[in-house]
Amino acid sequence: MAKSGVDKAASALAAAGGVAHTAFFLMFAWRTHAGEGLLSYFNLVWAALAGVGFLSNFFGWGMVKRNRSRKYGMWGIALSTIIAAVLLVVATW
C-alpha cells in the first residue's frame, strides 16, 4: 500500500521530534549536572518531560508505521510536538 501524504508528514515530524527531544534531554540533563540549587531540580523535571516526549514520539511513529491504531499514533506524535514546543519555550529562559 502506498504511503499517503499524511503518513509521510507524520514520519517527517516524528524524525524531527526524535532529534529535538534528544537535544532537549541532553541540554536539560547538562543543566541539571552543571547547575546548583533549586533550578537544577526544575531542569531535572524538564529533562524527564523530554524523555516522555521522546517515548510518545517513538510509540506514535511505530503505530503509524505498522498501521495499528493509526489514530492513536497520530495523537502520540501530536503530543510529542506539543511537548517539544513547551520545551523550546522553557529552553530560552
N, C-alpha and C positions, 0 to 999 in steps of 0.2 A: 504494500500500500504506500502510495506517495505521501510525503510529508506535506501538510498544509502550511500556509503562511504563518498561522498561529503557532504551530509546532516549531517552526524554525525560529520564530521570535522568542518563544519560551526557552528554547535551547540556548540562544544567544544571551538572553537575560540571565539564565542560570549560570552560564560560564562566567559572565562578568560579575555576577553576585558572589560566586565562589572565590574569585580573586579579591574582590572588595572585602569580604568577611575575613579572609585570611590576613589581609593587610591590617584591618582594624583590630583583629585579635592580637597580632604581634605588636602593634603600636600601643594598645592599652596594657598588654602584659609588660611591655618595657616600661611604661609609665608607672605601673604598679611596683616593679622592681626598683626603679630609679627614684621613685618619689618617697615621701615620708609624710606621716601624719594622716589626717582624715581623708585627704584626696586620694591616697593610694587605695583606700577601700572602695571609693567610688569608681576608680579605674578598674578594679577587680570586677565590679558589677558590670561595667561596660564590656570588659573582655568576655565575661560569661554570656552576655547578650549577643556578642559577635559569634560565639560558639553555637548558641541556639539558632541564630540566623543561618549559619553555615549548614547545620543539620536540617533545618526546614528547607533550605535550598536543595540540598543533596537528595532528600527523600522526595521532594516535589518533582525534581527533574527525573528521578527514577520512575515515578508513577507515570509521568507524561511519556517517557521514552518507551515504556513497556505497555502503554495503552491500558493500564489498570487504574481505574478511578482517576481518569484524566482531570476531571473537575477538581478533585481534591489536590492533585498535583499542581494545577494552575494556582489554586489558593495558597499552597505552600510556597511557590515561587513568589507570589504577590506579597505574602507575609515577610519573606526574606528581603524583598525590595524595600518594604516599609521600614524594617529594622535597619537596613543599610542607610536609608535616608536619615533616620534618627541618629545613628552613629556618626554620620558625616557632619551633622549639626553639632553634636557633642564634641567631636574631634577638633573643631575650630575654636573651642573655648580655651 
